[in-house]
Amino acid sequence: MSIVQQQFRATHVVIDTRAYHHNLAVVRSLVPEARVMAIIKSDGYGHGMELAADALREADEFGVTCQDDAERLRQHGVSKPLTLLSGRYSTAQLNQFGDRRWRPVVYDESQLAAFDSLEGGTAIDIWIKIDTGMGRLGFYPDKLAEVYQRLRSNPRVGSISLMTHLANADYSEHPSNRYQIERFKECLSQHAFADASILNSAGTVGFHDSAFDIVRTGLVLYGIAPQAGEHATALPLKPVMQFRSQLLSVRAMSAGSPIGYGSTYTLEADTRVGIIAAGYGDGYPRHAPTGTPVYINGHTVPLIGRVSMDLITVDLGTVDAKVGDDVILWGTENPIELVAEKAGTIAYELTCGITPRVERLTI
Ligand SMILES: *Cc1c(COP(=O)(O)O)cnc(C)c1O
């Protein structure tokens, strides 16, 4: 990252690499019998994929989106098995998967055709994905026997594992969870699968009695609570990302003053207003409403008015704060789960949305 950003723009994310170790230990304690596939797609949920792979080197394997990620990780020296959760590939590309120890997820007829066209070479370990109720990628369970036979009779196919994905794991009382787990068990009993995997982060917290062989955890490893309405401290997880900025201006303003674009907010009383060097151009959510928490000098103060590209505004009230003081937009002192909830989104979208101009520092 450029020195210019470091010197002149205060907005940055701090990645706490030790927090990854802590969070991985939490996952292991929840599912001590299972292996952990650390999901580091979308640039490690915006935290930096290579950094995450380094910090999570004690994970058993990694899960990524497709070949681009997998290639980056191999170039970075990562030698663990890699699962490609949703890649599309030609037969020629697929031909190299065995040597690279890339483990594709097979969920569509078009992939079966690519496998059929393979000639001799290293065996490719694969996952078959079934749709037990997510309504996204996967074969219906009643197709499994046919898909399995077709792949099993292919000499290029090595081990075959089975996965499915829960639609409502973040609401553990939702009846679809148990239904999906039961459907998955029925499918598992039909053939001898190498590995079975159903749980994401929320599932690992809510259904650790159904961990099977491998859990696929992303969010919890970044120190974010996966269950609706919970915060990281509940598990307890440690947030990996701290999104920080500084105060650019502190002004005494009078009751009745409008604040920001659209004059959507008007001060109710005389107060001190802080203007912060962060906005949607950095990945702060534009839809965060008045009242979204911002942490300054030991106090939580409310965002007021609209989020701009480079700036947000807070009501400092009586908080002792001056130009240059640090601000925590989200992080340990200001839960990202709360900011996301206020902004009508999920923490995943916030961390993935950090823009390239924001410098990433590591501790
Ligand atoms: C992203 C993803 C995961 C990880 O989900 P988290 O909620 O971040 O733990 C697991 N499985 C699949 C198929 C995914 O796409």
The ligand as a Tripos MOL2 file, in Angstrom:
@<TRIPOS>MOLECULE
LIG
   15    15     1     0     0
SMALL
NO_CHARGES

@<TRIPOS>ATOM
      1 C1        -19.2050  -19.2740    2.4180 C.3       1 LIG1
      2 C2        -19.5720  -20.6960    2.6650 C.ar      1 LIG1
      3 C3        -19.3850  -21.2800    3.9180 C.ar      1 LIG1
      4 C4        -18.9210  -20.4960    5.1260 C.3       1 LIG1
      5 O1        -19.9950  -19.7740    5.6840 O.3       1 LIG1
      6 P1        -19.8510  -18.9770    7.0600 P.3       1 LIG1
      7 O2        -21.2310  -18.5950    7.3950 O.co2     1 LIG1
      8 O3        -18.9940  -17.7820    6.7850 O.co2     1 LIG1
      9 O4        -19.2240  -19.8940    8.0330 O.co2     1 LIG1
     10 C5        -19.6560  -22.6340    4.0590 C.ar      1 LIG1
     11 N1        -20.0990  -23.3670    3.0210 N.ar      1 LIG1
     12 C6        -20.3020  -22.8280    1.8040 C.ar      1 LIG1
     13 C7        -20.8010  -23.6930    0.7020 C.3       1 LIG1
     14 C8        -20.0600  -21.4760    1.5880 C.ar      1 LIG1
     15 O5        -20.2750  -20.9510    0.3880 O.3       1 LIG1
@<TRIPOS>BOND
     1     1     2 1
     2     2     3 ar
     3     2    14 ar
     4     3     4 1
     5     3    10 ar
     6     4     5 1
     7     5     6 1
     8     6     7 2
     9     6     8 1
    10     6     9 1
    11    10    11 ar
    12    11    12 ar
    13    12    13 1
    14    12    14 ar
    15    14    15 1
@<TRIPOS>SUBSTRUCTURE
     1 LIG1         1 GROUP 0 **** ****
